[in-house]
């Protein structure tokens, strides 16, 4: 009986000791394991957090990047403590947010990211001037950004089209010109703009026919893909007018028309279109003293097959692309000590002050 009692007492003490040891050490093992599972980073890598980016950037499913530097691209806001760099999506109205829950850590690099024009970019959560002083780099469509990320980039083709390809395409473009039956199209849903583009179009309509599709016009177009094809087939010109007149701002409205290369775009904005676009590819309202003068030019061009087709030949030597997020450039900069710079005194001020202007052609 005594032996059994001692046996059970020994088992009880052993079980208790094991339980006590597990209790003391288990949290440590769990935390180590959790860290290792969530952030399996290699030595010397840089952690770059894309903070509060909309889902359409699809950053959560990024494939491994073959960059010169070794970087981990993160999207979880909780990773801000371990991030070497934080790219802050600055447009509050897109996310419906009122504040940014970030505290800059010692040695972190902050990147100001913006793609809307300053007039409509709404950086309310950056209203605190001290917060604005945390940004070391800028990543926007402006050419004077530290890292460029815009809507349009024009490159010379690595292999220009051959003589036979050009001749074949020339005949196709001439045939398409002869089959076009309409002059100017515009698809638009933002009807009252800072650029007053709607007033310019109203003046233009006094001199030539302009067909307006969408919320701001009388024509409807429910299937945008089919409408794009209709514009390319039927219209000789398309209005790629921006909603603001801001430095370097040229949006996807122009990109889509240039990439199709079947309709000549008419541009009105604050960008330097000789830099943004291929040579002789657009009609710029800034080159004409009035909407009436522009209308006269369009009527002449619409009846001159050779001159019109010439404005589509740029595709023989150039290509227009939509830039991808410059992930590798950002990664390489993070590994380059020469890129270290003091923060902007006020990133939002750099972004918005004196960058946009009111129309001077009305």
BALOBA-1460 file (C-alpha; in Angstrom, 3 decimals):
// residues 362
<rec num="1" residu="x" x="0.000" y="0.000" z="0.000"/>
<rec num="2" residu="x" x="2.798" y="2.384" z="0.919"/>
<rec num="3" residu="x" x="4.666" y="1.567" z="-2.315"/>
<rec num="4" residu="x" x="1.550" y="2.371" z="-4.388"/>
<rec num="5" residu="x" x="1.108" y="5.662" z="-2.551"/>
<rec num="6" residu="x" x="4.719" y="6.655" z="-3.203"/>
<rec num="7" residu="x" x="4.347" y="5.631" z="-6.883"/>
<rec num="8" residu="x" x="1.266" y="7.814" z="-7.397"/>
<rec num="9" residu="x" x="2.901" y="10.696" z="-5.516"/>
<rec num="10" residu="x" x="5.971" y="10.460" z="-7.744"/>
<rec num="11" residu="x" x="3.811" y="10.481" z="-10.884"/>
<rec num="12" residu="x" x="1.901" y="13.472" z="-9.576"/>
<rec num="13" residu="x" x="5.088" y="15.441" z="-8.881"/>
<rec num="14" residu="x" x="6.596" y="14.520" z="-12.270"/>
<rec num="15" residu="x" x="3.413" y="15.550" z="-14.107"/>
<rec num="16" residu="x" x="3.298" y="18.794" z="-12.199"/>
<rec num="17" residu="x" x="6.913" y="19.614" z="-12.963"/>
<rec num="18" residu="x" x="6.478" y="18.897" z="-16.691"/>
<rec num="19" residu="x" x="3.366" y="21.061" z="-16.811"/>
<rec num="20" residu="x" x="5.164" y="23.867" z="-14.998"/>
<rec num="21" residu="x" x="8.124" y="23.702" z="-17.431"/>
<rec num="22" residu="x" x="5.829" y="23.760" z="-20.470"/>
<rec num="23" residu="x" x="3.973" y="26.724" z="-18.977"/>
<rec num="24" residu="x" x="7.220" y="28.669" z="-18.583"/>
<rec num="25" residu="x" x="8.744" y="27.915" z="-21.967"/>
<rec num="26" residu="x" x="5.763" y="27.462" z="-24.311"/>
<rec num="27" residu="x" x="5.055" y="31.176" z="-24.995"/>
<rec num="28" residu="x" x="8.701" y="31.720" z="-25.932"/>
<rec num="29" residu="x" x="8.593" y="28.866" z="-28.434"/>
<rec num="30" residu="x" x="5.258" y="30.024" z="-29.810"/>
<rec num="31" residu="x" x="6.499" y="33.589" z="-30.326"/>
<rec num="32" residu="x" x="9.699" y="32.438" z="-31.973"/>
<rec num="33" residu="x" x="7.764" y="30.118" z="-34.226"/>
<rec num="34" residu="x" x="5.206" y="32.818" z="-35.105"/>
<rec num="35" residu="x" x="7.879" y="35.301" z="-36.029"/>
<rec num="36" residu="x" x="9.673" y="32.747" z="-38.125"/>
<rec num="37" residu="x" x="6.454" y="31.801" z="-39.973"/>
<rec num="38" residu="x" x="5.209" y="35.334" z="-40.615"/>
<rec num="39" residu="x" x="8.466" y="37.025" z="-41.534"/>
<rec num="40" residu="x" x="11.018" y="34.476" z="-42.828"/>
<rec num="41" residu="x" x="13.476" y="37.175" z="-43.899"/>
<rec num="42" residu="x" x="17.023" y="36.525" z="-44.978"/>
<rec num="43" residu="x" x="19.959" y="38.370" z="-43.481"/>
<rec num="44" residu="x" x="20.646" y="41.718" z="-45.161"/>
<rec num="45" residu="x" x="17.188" y="42.017" z="-46.734"/>
<rec num="46" residu="x" x="15.160" y="45.241" z="-46.620"/>
<rec num="47" residu="x" x="11.522" y="45.229" z="-45.556"/>
<rec num="48" residu="x" x="9.355" y="47.605" z="-47.617"/>
<rec num="49" residu="x" x="5.784" y="48.149" z="-46.457"/>
<rec num="50" residu="x" x="3.112" y="49.456" z="-48.852"/>
<rec num="51" residu="x" x="0.858" y="51.059" z="-46.296"/>
<rec num="52" residu="x" x="-2.917" y="51.290" z="-46.899"/>
<rec num="53" residu="x" x="-2.745" y="50.581" z="-50.630"/>
<rec num="54" residu="x" x="-6.073" y="49.795" z="-52.360"/>
<rec num="55" residu="x" x="-6.649" y="46.154" z="-53.285"/>
<rec num="56" residu="x" x="-6.506" y="46.853" z="-57.036"/>
<rec num="57" residu="x" x="-2.729" y="47.195" z="-56.794"/>
<rec num="58" residu="x" x="-2.696" y="43.445" z="-55.959"/>
<rec num="59" residu="x" x="0.388" y="43.825" z="-53.809"/>
<rec num="60" residu="x" x="-0.592" y="40.941" z="-51.553"/>
<rec num="61" residu="x" x="-0.001" y="38.487" z="-54.415"/>
<rec num="62" residu="x" x="3.295" y="39.845" z="-55.686"/>
<rec num="63" residu="x" x="5.551" y="37.195" z="-57.212"/>
<rec num="64" residu="x" x="9.204" y="37.138" z="-56.069"/>
<rec num="65" residu="x" x="11.030" y="40.114" z="-57.557"/>
<rec num="66" residu="x" x="14.317" y="39.520" z="-59.362"/>
<rec num="67" residu="x" x="15.868" y="42.745" z="-58.096"/>
<rec num="68" residu="x" x="19.515" y="43.641" z="-57.658"/>
<rec num="69" residu="x" x="18.901" y="44.155" z="-53.947"/>
<rec num="70" residu="x" x="17.210" y="41.713" z="-51.590"/>
<rec num="71" residu="x" x="13.829" y="43.076" z="-50.433"/>
<rec num="72" residu="x" x="10.612" y="41.849" z="-48.861"/>
<rec num="73" residu="x" x="7.466" y="43.680" z="-49.991"/>
<rec num="74" residu="x" x="4.823" y="43.776" z="-47.261"/>
<rec num="75" residu="x" x="1.215" y="44.947" z="-47.087"/>
<rec num="76" residu="x" x="0.212" y="44.264" z="-43.453"/>
<rec num="77" residu="x" x="-0.099" y="47.492" z="-41.491"/>
<rec num="78" residu="x" x="1.105" y="45.596" z="-38.429"/>
<rec num="79" residu="x" x="4.520" y="45.253" z="-40.093"/>
<rec num="80" residu="x" x="5.273" y="48.960" z="-39.698"/>
<rec num="81" residu="x" x="7.537" y="48.259" z="-36.694"/>
<rec num="82" residu="x" x="9.882" y="46.054" z="-38.707"/>
<rec num="83" residu="x" x="9.745" y="48.014" z="-41.972"/>
<rec num="84" residu="x" x="12.911" y="49.649" z="-43.268"/>
<rec num="85" residu="x" x="10.784" y="51.729" z="-45.647"/>
<rec num="86" residu="x" x="7.085" y="52.626" z="-45.683"/>
<rec num="87" residu="x" x="5.378" y="53.737" z="-48.894"/>
<rec num="88" residu="x" x="2.304" y="55.690" z="-47.794"/>
<rec num="89" residu="x" x="-0.727" y="55.784" z="-50.105"/>
<rec num="90" residu="x" x="-1.737" y="59.396" z="-49.551"/>
<rec num="91" residu="x" x="-5.245" y="59.623" z="-51.066"/>
<rec num="92" residu="x" x="-7.712" y="59.505" z="-48.182"/>
<rec num="93" residu="x" x="-10.856" y="59.785" z="-50.325"/>
<rec num="94" residu="x" x="-10.125" y="56.502" z="-52.114"/>
<rec num="95" residu="x" x="-9.784" y="54.627" z="-48.829"/>
<rec num="96" residu="x" x="-12.373" y="56.569" z="-46.832"/>
<rec num="97" residu="x" x="-9.899" y="57.046" z="-43.982"/>
<rec num="98" residu="x" x="-9.542" y="59.995" z="-41.639"/>
<rec num="99" residu="x" x="-6.093" y="59.362" z="-40.156"/>
<rec num="100" residu="x" x="-2.889" y="57.375" z="-40.574"/>
<rec num="101" residu="x" x="-1.816" y="55.255" z="-37.617"/>
<rec num="102" residu="x" x="1.930" y="55.374" z="-38.073"/>
<rec num="103" residu="x" x="4.857" y="56.369" z="-35.903"/>
<rec num="104" residu="x" x="8.177" y="56.779" z="-37.674"/>
<rec num="105" residu="x" x="10.888" y="54.567" z="-36.263"/>
<rec num="106" residu="x" x="14.525" y="55.566" z="-36.075"/>
<rec num="107" residu="x" x="16.239" y="54.876" z="-39.385"/>
<rec num="108" residu="x" x="13.037" y="54.300" z="-41.373"/>
<rec num="109" residu="x" x="12.582" y="55.767" z="-44.861"/>
<rec num="110" residu="x" x="9.134" y="57.112" z="-45.648"/>
<rec num="111" residu="x" x="7.907" y="57.493" z="-49.244"/>
<rec num="112" residu="x" x="5.082" y="59.864" z="-50.222"/>
<rec num="113" residu="x" x="2.948" y="58.135" z="-52.903"/>
<rec num="114" residu="x" x="0.362" y="60.034" z="-55.001"/>
<rec num="115" residu="x" x="-1.283" y="59.432" z="-58.378"/>
<rec num="116" residu="x" x="-4.222" y="61.870" z="-58.379"/>
<rec num="117" residu="x" x="-3.705" y="65.507" z="-59.307"/>
<rec num="118" residu="x" x="-3.194" y="67.775" z="-56.252"/>
<rec num="119" residu="x" x="-6.615" y="69.382" z="-56.734"/>
<rec num="120" residu="x" x="-8.372" y="66.060" z="-56.161"/>
<rec num="121" residu="x" x="-5.876" y="64.143" z="-54.028"/>
<rec num="122" residu="x" x="-7.264" y="65.009" z="-50.546"/>
<rec num="123" residu="x" x="-4.374" y="64.404" z="-48.127"/>
<rec num="124" residu="x" x="-6.458" y="65.318" z="-45.055"/>
<rec num="125" residu="x" x="-4.830" y="62.694" z="-42.849"/>
<rec num="126" residu="x" x="-1.500" y="64.463" z="-43.465"/>
<rec num="127" residu="x" x="-2.783" y="67.796" z="-42.162"/>
<rec num="128" residu="x" x="-0.318" y="67.785" z="-39.254"/>
<rec num="129" residu="x" x="2.786" y="69.644" z="-40.512"/>
<rec num="130" residu="x" x="5.043" y="67.503" z="-38.308"/>
<rec num="131" residu="x" x="3.702" y="64.367" z="-40.001"/>
<rec num="132" residu="x" x="4.480" y="65.837" z="-43.426"/>
<rec num="133" residu="x" x="8.125" y="66.261" z="-42.390"/>
<rec num="134" residu="x" x="8.685" y="62.515" z="-42.143"/>
<rec num="135" residu="x" x="8.887" y="61.788" z="-45.898"/>
<rec num="136" residu="x" x="12.345" y="61.152" z="-47.341"/>
<rec num="137" residu="x" x="11.339" y="60.333" z="-50.925"/>
<rec num="138" residu="x" x="8.420" y="60.966" z="-53.272"/>
<rec num="139" residu="x" x="6.867" y="58.503" z="-55.727"/>
<rec num="140" residu="x" x="4.382" y="60.220" z="-58.090"/>
<rec num="141" residu="x" x="3.678" y="60.904" z="-61.775"/>
<rec num="142" residu="x" x="5.712" y="64.099" z="-61.621"/>
<rec num="143" residu="x" x="9.040" y="63.986" z="-63.405"/>
<rec num="144" residu="x" x="10.751" y="65.747" z="-60.496"/>
<rec num="145" residu="x" x="9.715" y="63.001" z="-58.071"/>
<rec num="146" residu="x" x="12.490" y="61.016" z="-56.477"/>
<rec num="147" residu="x" x="10.985" y="57.878" z="-58.011"/>
<rec num="148" residu="x" x="8.719" y="58.258" z="-61.060"/>
<rec num="149" residu="x" x="5.431" y="56.375" z="-61.241"/>
<rec num="150" residu="x" x="3.067" y="57.818" z="-63.836"/>
<rec num="151" residu="x" x="0.356" y="56.751" z="-66.218"/>
<rec num="152" residu="x" x="2.289" y="57.033" z="-69.467"/>
<rec num="153" residu="x" x="5.825" y="56.413" z="-70.606"/>
<rec num="154" residu="x" x="7.011" y="56.649" z="-74.202"/>
<rec num="155" residu="x" x="9.942" y="54.481" z="-75.238"/>
<rec num="156" residu="x" x="11.760" y="53.946" z="-78.485"/>
<rec num="157" residu="x" x="11.058" y="50.492" z="-79.829"/>
<rec num="158" residu="x" x="14.019" y="48.166" z="-79.470"/>
<rec num="159" residu="x" x="13.210" y="46.762" z="-82.917"/>
<rec num="160" residu="x" x="11.507" y="49.264" z="-85.283"/>
<rec num="161" residu="x" x="8.993" y="47.895" z="-87.771"/>
<rec num="162" residu="x" x="10.379" y="46.639" z="-91.039"/>
<rec num="163" residu="x" x="9.659" y="48.287" z="-94.390"/>
<rec num="164" residu="x" x="7.170" y="45.572" z="-95.334"/>
<rec num="165" residu="x" x="5.394" y="45.859" z="-91.958"/>
<rec num="166" residu="x" x="5.132" y="49.617" z="-92.361"/>
<rec num="167" residu="x" x="3.716" y="49.345" z="-95.863"/>
<rec num="168" residu="x" x="1.131" y="46.799" z="-94.769"/>
<rec num="169" residu="x" x="0.113" y="48.892" z="-91.753"/>
<rec num="170" residu="x" x="-0.022" y="52.066" z="-93.842"/>
<rec num="171" residu="x" x="-2.627" y="50.537" z="-96.112"/>
<rec num="172" residu="x" x="-4.657" y="49.424" z="-93.070"/>
<rec num="173" residu="x" x="-4.565" y="52.939" z="-91.583"/>
<rec num="174" residu="x" x="-5.636" y="54.534" z="-94.872"/>
<rec num="175" residu="x" x="-8.565" y="52.153" z="-95.189"/>
<rec num="176" residu="x" x="-9.597" y="52.842" z="-91.586"/>
<rec num="177" residu="x" x="-9.431" y="56.599" z="-92.238"/>
<rec num="178" residu="x" x="-11.812" y="56.289" z="-95.185"/>
<rec num="179" residu="x" x="-14.283" y="54.227" z="-93.151"/>
<rec num="180" residu="x" x="-14.505" y="56.693" z="-90.253"/>
<rec num="181" residu="x" x="-17.758" y="58.627" z="-90.479"/>
<rec num="182" residu="x" x="-17.663" y="60.829" z="-87.365"/>
<rec num="183" residu="x" x="-15.410" y="63.604" z="-86.144"/>
<rec num="184" residu="x" x="-14.951" y="63.982" z="-82.344"/>
<rec num="185" residu="x" x="-15.949" y="61.758" z="-79.410"/>
<rec num="186" residu="x" x="-15.724" y="62.318" z="-75.663"/>
<rec num="187" residu="x" x="-16.621" y="59.881" z="-72.880"/>
<rec num="188" residu="x" x="-16.943" y="61.606" z="-69.533"/>
<rec num="189" residu="x" x="-18.700" y="61.285" z="-66.179"/>
<rec num="190" residu="x" x="-17.050" y="64.094" z="-64.153"/>
<rec num="191" residu="x" x="-19.008" y="67.086" z="-65.417"/>
<rec num="192" residu="x" x="-17.835" y="70.076" z="-63.323"/>
<rec num="193" residu="x" x="-14.052" y="70.280" z="-63.199"/>
<rec num="194" residu="x" x="-11.299" y="72.578" z="-62.013"/>
<rec num="195" residu="x" x="-9.916" y="72.761" z="-65.561"/>
<rec num="196" residu="x" x="-13.321" y="73.909" z="-66.870"/>
<rec num="197" residu="x" x="-12.938" y="71.418" z="-69.711"/>
<rec num="198" residu="x" x="-16.740" y="71.258" z="-69.999"/>
<rec num="199" residu="x" x="-16.802" y="74.976" z="-70.899"/>
<rec num="200" residu="x" x="-14.095" y="74.509" z="-73.517"/>
<rec num="201" residu="x" x="-16.046" y="71.639" z="-75.105"/>
<rec num="202" residu="x" x="-19.219" y="73.725" z="-75.101"/>
<rec num="203" residu="x" x="-17.346" y="76.405" z="-77.051"/>
<rec num="204" residu="x" x="-15.858" y="73.813" z="-79.389"/>
<rec num="205" residu="x" x="-19.357" y="72.475" z="-80.163"/>
<rec num="206" residu="x" x="-20.286" y="75.864" z="-81.558"/>
<rec num="207" residu="x" x="-17.938" y="75.131" z="-84.469"/>
<rec num="208" residu="x" x="-17.837" y="71.340" z="-84.993"/>
<rec num="209" residu="x" x="-19.788" y="68.247" z="-83.980"/>
<rec num="210" residu="x" x="-18.680" y="66.703" z="-80.680"/>
<rec num="211" residu="x" x="-20.466" y="63.532" z="-79.518"/>
<rec num="212" residu="x" x="-20.476" y="63.294" z="-75.715"/>
<rec num="213" residu="x" x="-21.069" y="59.897" z="-74.093"/>
<rec num="214" residu="x" x="-21.787" y="59.268" z="-70.425"/>
<rec num="215" residu="x" x="-23.225" y="61.286" z="-67.560"/>
<rec num="216" residu="x" x="-22.197" y="64.634" z="-69.058"/>
<rec num="217" residu="x" x="-23.711" y="64.132" z="-72.499"/>
<rec num="218" residu="x" x="-26.802" y="62.991" z="-74.341"/>
<rec num="219" residu="x" x="-25.341" y="59.732" z="-75.654"/>
<rec num="220" residu="x" x="-25.204" y="56.601" z="-73.529"/>
<rec num="221" residu="x" x="-22.615" y="53.885" z="-73.487"/>
<rec num="222" residu="x" x="-23.052" y="51.015" z="-71.022"/>
<rec num="223" residu="x" x="-20.379" y="48.656" z="-72.302"/>
<rec num="224" residu="x" x="-17.114" y="50.569" z="-72.128"/>
<rec num="225" residu="x" x="-15.151" y="47.917" z="-74.013"/>
<rec num="226" residu="x" x="-17.594" y="47.996" z="-76.906"/>
<rec num="227" residu="x" x="-17.583" y="51.791" z="-76.798"/>
<rec num="228" residu="x" x="-13.791" y="51.939" z="-77.033"/>
<rec num="229" residu="x" x="-13.988" y="49.780" z="-80.139"/>
<rec num="230" residu="x" x="-16.745" y="51.991" z="-81.554"/>
<rec num="231" residu="x" x="-14.651" y="55.136" z="-81.033"/>
<rec num="232" residu="x" x="-11.647" y="53.521" z="-82.709"/>
<rec num="233" residu="x" x="-13.762" y="52.465" z="-85.684"/>
<rec num="234" residu="x" x="-16.018" y="55.503" z="-86.222"/>
<rec num="235" residu="x" x="-14.231" y="58.612" z="-84.890"/>
<rec num="236" residu="x" x="-11.195" y="60.474" z="-86.165"/>
<rec num="237" residu="x" x="-10.540" y="62.351" z="-82.903"/>
<rec num="238" residu="x" x="-11.012" y="61.807" z="-79.191"/>
<rec num="239" residu="x" x="-10.937" y="64.431" z="-76.414"/>
<rec num="240" residu="x" x="-8.344" y="63.413" z="-73.798"/>
<rec num="241" residu="x" x="-9.043" y="66.431" z="-71.579"/>
<rec num="242" residu="x" x="-7.811" y="66.377" z="-67.968"/>
<rec num="243" residu="x" x="-9.951" y="67.486" z="-65.035"/>
<rec num="244" residu="x" x="-7.122" y="69.703" z="-63.744"/>
<rec num="245" residu="x" x="-4.287" y="71.681" z="-65.290"/>
<rec num="246" residu="x" x="-1.406" y="70.469" z="-63.136"/>
<rec num="247" residu="x" x="2.293" y="69.998" z="-63.726"/>
<rec num="248" residu="x" x="3.064" y="66.690" z="-65.534"/>
<rec num="249" residu="x" x="-0.470" y="65.332" z="-65.039"/>
<rec num="250" residu="x" x="-1.494" y="63.137" z="-67.977"/>
<rec num="251" residu="x" x="-3.853" y="60.322" z="-67.033"/>
<rec num="252" residu="x" x="-5.147" y="57.022" z="-68.361"/>
<rec num="253" residu="x" x="-7.618" y="58.878" z="-70.608"/>
<rec num="254" residu="x" x="-4.727" y="59.583" z="-72.958"/>
<rec num="255" residu="x" x="-2.935" y="56.283" z="-72.392"/>
<rec num="256" residu="x" x="-5.840" y="54.187" z="-73.693"/>
<rec num="257" residu="x" x="-6.215" y="56.145" z="-76.927"/>
<rec num="258" residu="x" x="-2.489" y="56.160" z="-77.647"/>
<rec num="259" residu="x" x="-2.147" y="52.443" z="-77.031"/>
<rec num="260" residu="x" x="-4.938" y="51.624" z="-79.503"/>
<rec num="261" residu="x" x="-3.369" y="53.954" z="-82.114"/>
<rec num="262" residu="x" x="-6.525" y="54.137" z="-84.207"/>
<rec num="263" residu="x" x="-7.814" y="57.592" z="-83.231"/>
<rec num="264" residu="x" x="-5.930" y="60.880" z="-82.860"/>
<rec num="265" residu="x" x="-6.193" y="62.271" z="-79.311"/>
<rec num="266" residu="x" x="-6.814" y="65.952" z="-78.614"/>
<rec num="267" residu="x" x="-5.154" y="66.891" z="-75.334"/>
<rec num="268" residu="x" x="-5.738" y="69.673" z="-72.834"/>
<rec num="269" residu="x" x="-3.833" y="69.563" z="-69.570"/>
<rec num="270" residu="x" x="-0.791" y="70.713" z="-67.652"/>
<rec num="271" residu="x" x="1.693" y="68.111" z="-68.910"/>
<rec num="272" residu="x" x="4.494" y="68.677" z="-71.382"/>
<rec num="273" residu="x" x="3.046" y="66.491" z="-74.107"/>
<rec num="274" residu="x" x="6.244" y="66.611" z="-76.161"/>
<rec num="275" residu="x" x="7.841" y="64.634" z="-73.317"/>
<rec num="276" residu="x" x="4.909" y="62.392" z="-72.413"/>
<rec num="277" residu="x" x="3.806" y="61.385" z="-75.910"/>
<rec num="278" residu="x" x="5.515" y="60.155" z="-79.077"/>
<rec num="279" residu="x" x="6.402" y="62.880" z="-81.625"/>
<rec num="280" residu="x" x="3.457" y="64.248" z="-83.670"/>
<rec num="281" residu="x" x="0.936" y="61.949" z="-81.996"/>
<rec num="282" residu="x" x="-1.529" y="64.415" z="-80.423"/>
<rec num="283" residu="x" x="-3.332" y="67.665" z="-81.150"/>
<rec num="284" residu="x" x="-2.749" y="70.052" z="-78.241"/>
<rec num="285" residu="x" x="-5.335" y="72.756" z="-77.536"/>
<rec num="286" residu="x" x="-2.488" y="74.921" z="-76.182"/>
<rec num="287" residu="x" x="-1.217" y="75.337" z="-79.746"/>
<rec num="288" residu="x" x="-4.360" y="77.231" z="-80.760"/>
<rec num="289" residu="x" x="-5.564" y="80.666" z="-79.635"/>
<rec num="290" residu="x" x="-9.181" y="79.576" z="-79.309"/>
<rec num="291" residu="x" x="-11.584" y="76.668" z="-79.599"/>
<rec num="292" residu="x" x="-12.680" y="78.096" z="-82.945"/>
<rec num="293" residu="x" x="-9.118" y="77.928" z="-84.276"/>
<rec num="294" residu="x" x="-8.801" y="74.348" z="-83.035"/>
<rec num="295" residu="x" x="-12.054" y="73.440" z="-84.794"/>
<rec num="296" residu="x" x="-10.753" y="74.792" z="-88.117"/>
<rec num="297" residu="x" x="-7.581" y="72.739" z="-87.757"/>
<rec num="298" residu="x" x="-9.551" y="69.567" z="-86.996"/>
<rec num="299" residu="x" x="-11.787" y="70.043" z="-90.039"/>
<rec num="300" residu="x" x="-8.759" y="70.370" z="-92.292"/>
<rec num="301" residu="x" x="-6.996" y="67.393" z="-90.730"/>
<rec num="302" residu="x" x="-10.141" y="65.271" z="-91.003"/>
<rec num="303" residu="x" x="-10.127" y="65.787" z="-94.777"/>
<rec num="304" residu="x" x="-6.410" y="65.259" z="-95.315"/>
<rec num="305" residu="x" x="-5.713" y="61.540" z="-95.373"/>
<rec num="306" residu="x" x="-1.939" y="61.867" z="-95.615"/>
<rec num="307" residu="x" x="-1.655" y="64.360" z="-92.741"/>
<rec num="308" residu="x" x="-4.034" y="62.368" z="-90.533"/>
<rec num="309" residu="x" x="-2.353" y="59.006" z="-91.099"/>
<rec num="310" residu="x" x="1.038" y="60.604" z="-90.429"/>
<rec num="311" residu="x" x="-0.119" y="61.213" z="-86.841"/>
<rec num="312" residu="x" x="-0.514" y="57.451" z="-86.353"/>
<rec num="313" residu="x" x="2.843" y="56.413" z="-87.832"/>
<rec num="314" residu="x" x="4.688" y="57.006" z="-84.560"/>
<rec num="315" residu="x" x="4.050" y="53.373" z="-83.631"/>
<rec num="316" residu="x" x="6.635" y="52.320" z="-86.185"/>
<rec num="317" residu="x" x="9.443" y="53.643" z="-83.974"/>
<rec num="318" residu="x" x="7.902" y="54.176" z="-80.524"/>
<rec num="319" residu="x" x="5.764" y="52.370" z="-77.986"/>
<rec num="320" residu="x" x="3.556" y="53.762" z="-75.214"/>
<rec num="321" residu="x" x="3.405" y="51.762" z="-71.992"/>
<rec num="322" residu="x" x="1.820" y="52.069" z="-68.581"/>
<rec num="323" residu="x" x="4.640" y="51.950" z="-66.020"/>
<rec num="324" residu="x" x="4.527" y="49.254" z="-63.360"/>
<rec num="325" residu="x" x="5.232" y="49.980" z="-59.718"/>
<rec num="326" residu="x" x="9.003" y="50.574" z="-59.596"/>
<rec num="327" residu="x" x="9.609" y="47.898" z="-56.982"/>
<rec num="328" residu="x" x="13.150" y="47.041" z="-57.995"/>
<rec num="329" residu="x" x="14.186" y="50.688" z="-58.175"/>
<rec num="330" residu="x" x="12.832" y="51.192" z="-54.675"/>
<rec num="331" residu="x" x="14.645" y="48.068" z="-53.491"/>
<rec num="332" residu="x" x="17.930" y="49.111" z="-55.069"/>
<rec num="333" residu="x" x="17.676" y="52.580" z="-53.538"/>
<rec num="334" residu="x" x="17.144" y="51.043" z="-50.111"/>
<rec num="335" residu="x" x="20.461" y="49.195" z="-50.496"/>
<rec num="336" residu="x" x="22.304" y="52.258" z="-51.820"/>
<rec num="337" residu="x" x="23.673" y="54.467" z="-49.002"/>
<rec num="338" residu="x" x="24.120" y="57.310" z="-51.493"/>
<rec num="339" residu="x" x="20.314" y="57.601" z="-51.717"/>
<rec num="340" residu="x" x="19.884" y="58.499" z="-48.060"/>
<rec num="341" residu="x" x="18.420" y="61.987" z="-47.810"/>
<rec num="342" residu="x" x="16.947" y="64.270" z="-45.215"/>
<rec num="343" residu="x" x="13.129" y="64.397" z="-45.108"/>
<rec num="344" residu="x" x="11.164" y="67.028" z="-47.018"/>
<rec num="345" residu="x" x="10.260" y="70.064" z="-44.951"/>
<rec num="346" residu="x" x="6.671" y="69.506" z="-46.092"/>
<rec num="347" residu="x" x="5.900" y="66.762" z="-48.622"/>
<rec num="348" residu="x" x="2.290" y="67.869" z="-49.172"/>
<rec num="349" residu="x" x="3.437" y="71.432" z="-49.819"/>
<rec num="350" residu="x" x="5.940" y="70.137" z="-52.382"/>
<rec num="351" residu="x" x="3.127" y="68.143" z="-53.945"/>
<rec num="352" residu="x" x="0.469" y="70.838" z="-54.164"/>
<rec num="353" residu="x" x="1.738" y="74.406" z="-53.809"/>
<rec num="354" residu="x" x="1.978" y="76.285" z="-57.117"/>
<rec num="355" residu="x" x="1.593" y="73.077" z="-59.147"/>
<rec num="356" residu="x" x="-1.830" y="73.631" z="-60.735"/>
<rec num="357" residu="x" x="-3.262" y="76.650" z="-62.552"/>
<rec num="358" residu="x" x="-6.616" y="77.910" z="-63.721"/>
<rec num="359" residu="x" x="-7.501" y="77.808" z="-67.448"/>
<rec num="360" residu="x" x="-6.251" y="80.668" z="-69.599"/>
<rec num="361" residu="x" x="-8.007" y="79.679" z="-72.834"/>
<rec num="362" residu="x" x="-11.594" y="80.587" z="-71.891"/>
